[in-house]
Amino acid sequence: MTNDSKEAKITETIIQVIKEKNPQTVEQLTAFVKEKIKIPEKEILNHIIKLQNTGKIRLKKQIPPTPTKLGTYLKTEQAIWYWATITIAIATVATVFMIPEDFYPWVYIRYALGTIFILWLPGYTFIKALFPEKNLDNIERIALSLGMSLALVPIVGLLLNYTPWGIRLTPIVISLLALTLTFATAALIREYKAVAK
């Protein structure tokens, strides 16, 4: 058997197995093909990848089942944004209070995290809480997040002006941290409810 006819036979077998047995995973497809023709599993996998790359077959990404509890949802890949947001917010607060303003070059870390903390996180978490589902594309989400941050931070400053603490570093940082954590948690809960429907 020539190499071309062997490849044609493998291709034909893979397509036939997909039509007849409708495998749900690549492992199932590989096992079904291996039953029909006796070739190594690695060769079958390479051929499946080649067929996908040429567009002869299309593999779908398997979506994991939705967790039934919020605590379980926190451990999934969909909740990575939440943990990243919390980590950046807490890291910013730590650097603001631990790195003095004249401590070069470490102060640049404080500036970078502070910029993200003020210009991105409040608006991002607010927009994520308003639109938990994927009905906004990335450019819209970025533009709305920046715009909302530029609107929310001055409102926080205005409200702090009428409190006994006033507009100082500590009250501003604590208020923005609380605002970001509140919006992020609300967004996570809304996202979980939308996915769990």
C-alpha positions in Angstrom: 0.0 0.0 0.0 1.5 3.4 -1.0 1.7 6.3 1.4 -1.0 8.3 -0.5 -3.5 5.4 -0.5 -2.8 4.8 3.2 -3.5 8.5 4.0 -6.6 8.4 1.8 -7.9 5.3 3.7 -7.2 6.9 7.1 -9.0 10.1 6.0 -12.0 8.1 4.6 -12.2 6.1 7.9 -12.1 9.2 10.1 -14.8 10.9 8.1 -16.9 7.7 8.0 -16.6 7.3 11.8 -17.6 10.9 12.4 -20.7 10.4 10.3 -21.7 7.1 11.7 -20.8 7.3 15.4 -20.8 11.0 16.1 -18.0 10.9 18.7 -18.1 13.6 21.4 -14.4 13.8 22.0 -11.1 13.4 20.1 -10.3 10.4 22.4 -13.6 8.7 21.3 -12.9 9.4 17.6 -9.3 8.0 18.0 -10.6 4.9 19.7 -13.3 4.3 17.0 -10.8 4.8 14.2 -8.3 2.5 15.9 -11.0 -0.3 16.0 -11.4 0.0 12.3 -7.8 0.2 11.2 -4.8 -1.0 13.2 -2.4 2.0 13.2 -0.8 3.8 16.1 -2.8 6.3 18.1 -0.3 9.1 17.5 -0.6 8.7 13.7 -4.4 8.9 14.0 -4.1 12.1 16.1 -1.7 13.7 13.7 -4.1 12.8 10.8 -7.1 14.3 12.7 -5.1 17.5 13.3 -4.1 17.6 9.6 -7.8 17.2 8.6 -8.8 20.0 10.9 -6.1 22.3 9.6 -7.1 21.7 6.0 -10.8 22.3 6.9 -12.0 18.7 6.0 -13.3 18.2 9.6 -14.2 20.7 12.3 -13.6 20.0 15.9 -15.7 21.9 18.5 -14.3 23.1 21.8 -16.1 21.1 24.5 -17.7 23.4 27.0 -17.4 22.1 30.5 -20.7 21.7 32.3 -21.9 24.7 34.3 -21.2 24.3 38.0 -24.2 24.2 40.2 -22.8 26.2 43.1 -21.1 29.7 43.0 -18.2 28.4 45.0 -17.5 25.8 42.3 -17.9 28.5 39.6 -15.1 30.5 41.3 -12.7 27.7 40.6 -13.5 27.6 36.8 -11.7 29.2 33.9 -14.6 31.6 33.5 -13.8 33.2 36.8 -10.1 34.0 36.1 -11.0 37.7 35.4 -12.5 38.0 38.9 -9.3 36.7 40.6 -7.1 38.8 38.3 -9.1 41.9 39.2 -9.0 41.2 43.0 -5.2 40.5 42.8 -4.5 43.7 40.9 -6.7 45.8 43.3 -5.0 44.3 46.4 -1.5 44.6 44.9 -2.2 48.2 44.1 -3.3 49.0 47.6 -0.3 47.2 49.0 2.1 49.1 46.8 0.5 52.5 47.5 0.9 52.0 51.2 4.2 50.2 51.2 6.3 52.0 48.5 7.1 55.6 49.3 6.9 58.2 46.6 10.7 58.9 46.6 11.7 55.2 46.4 13.1 55.0 42.9 12.9 52.8 40.7 10.2 50.9 42.6 7.8 53.8 42.6 7.2 53.1 38.9 5.4 49.8 39.9 3.2 52.0 42.1 2.5 54.3 39.2 1.6 51.5 36.8 -0.7 49.7 39.2 -2.2 53.0 40.3 -3.0 53.9 36.7 -4.8 50.5 36.1 -6.5 50.9 39.5 -8.0 54.3 38.7 -8.4 54.3 34.9 -9.5 50.7 34.3 -10.8 48.6 37.3 -13.8 50.6 38.5 -15.2 51.0 35.1 -14.4 47.4 34.0 -16.1 45.9 37.0 -19.1 48.2 36.7 -19.5 47.3 33.0 -19.0 43.6 33.7 -21.8 43.9 36.4 -24.1 45.6 33.9 -23.4 43.3 31.0 -22.3 39.9 32.4 -23.0 38.0 29.2 -20.8 38.2 26.1 -23.1 40.7 24.3 -20.3 43.4 24.1 -17.3 42.9 21.9 -13.8 43.7 23.3 -13.5 47.2 21.8 -16.9 48.3 23.2 -16.0 46.8 26.6 -12.7 48.6 26.7 -14.2 52.0 25.6 -17.1 51.7 28.1 -14.7 50.6 30.9 -12.4 53.6 30.4 -15.3 56.0 30.2 -17.0 54.6 33.3 -13.8 54.8 35.3 -13.4 58.4 34.3 -16.9 59.0 35.5 -16.9 56.9 38.7 -13.6 58.1 40.2 -14.6 61.8 40.3 -18.0 60.8 41.8 -16.1 59.0 44.5 -13.9 62.0 45.1 -17.0 64.3 45.2 -18.7 62.1 47.8 -15.5 61.8 49.9 -15.4 65.6 49.9 -18.6 65.7 52.0 -17.3 63.1 54.6 -15.2 63.8 57.6 -12.2 61.9 55.9 -12.0 64.3 53.0 -10.1 63.8 49.8 -6.8 62.2 51.0 -4.8 59.2 49.7 -6.1 56.7 52.3 -9.8 57.3 51.9 -9.6 57.5 48.1 -7.7 54.2 47.9 -10.0 52.4 50.4 -13.1 53.8 48.6 -11.9 52.7 45.2 -10.9 49.3 46.5 -14.4 48.8 48.1 -16.1 50.0 44.9 -14.1 47.7 42.7 -14.6 44.7 45.0 -18.3 45.3 45.2 -18.8 45.7 41.4 -16.5 42.7 40.8 -18.5 40.5 43.2 -21.8 41.7 41.7 -20.5 41.0 38.2 -19.4 37.5 39.2 -22.8 36.7 40.7 -24.6 38.0 37.7 -22.3 36.1 35.3 -22.8 32.9 37.3 -26.6 33.3 37.2 -26.5 34.0 33.4 -24.4 30.9 32.7 -26.5 28.7 35.1 -29.7 29.4 33.3 
